[in-house]
Amino acid sequence: MRRKKRDDDWDEMFHSFDDEFEAMRERMDRLMEMALSGTSADPLVYGFSMRTGADGRPVVQEFGNVPRLGQAPTDLSCREPLTDVVEEGDKVRVTVELPGVEKEDIDLRAEDRYLNISVDTERKKFCKRLDLPCDVLSESASAEYRNGVLTVVMDRAPETPKGRRIDIG
């Protein structure tokens, strides 16, 4: 027995949807393969935090191990921790989330306007070169690690004029 034309139209329409969805899934698979080519089995992590800066303007900070557009690919096995930098008068306080590591595994190095944070264990790997808002006195640094949160406090370096004044004769 022949089906009604209306049934044929419905079947054709839904068959067409199936083909379109399948083609879309195949395109998405190809895009994901291209995006992830050369990556390891480590998970991809991306996030951001947003706060109001001292000047009242929003500050957005990205974190994770997903390469940013226009930047060289990062080591995907190394996660970038979430950090927060607060200027408190003559001090700079840096808070870093490093869950699941021991304090002995944390390597901190301060120099001028940078704080380098790295953890390299069999289970966890974090790394970040943090650009500080001002020069700091690295010898003044004190750090505490409790419940997966690292807090580093450093004295702000005294501001000195850059360069040498040249007298005009």
Secondary structure, DSSP 4 states (H G I P E B T S, - for coil): -PPPHHHHHHHHHHHHHHHHHHHHHHHHHHHHHHHHTT--SSPP-EEEEEEE-TTSSEEEEEEESSPPTTSPPP-TTSBPPPEEEEEETTEEEEEEE-TT--GGGEEEEEETTEEEEEEE-SS-EEEEEEE-SS-EEEEEEEEEEETTEEEEEEEEPPP--SS------
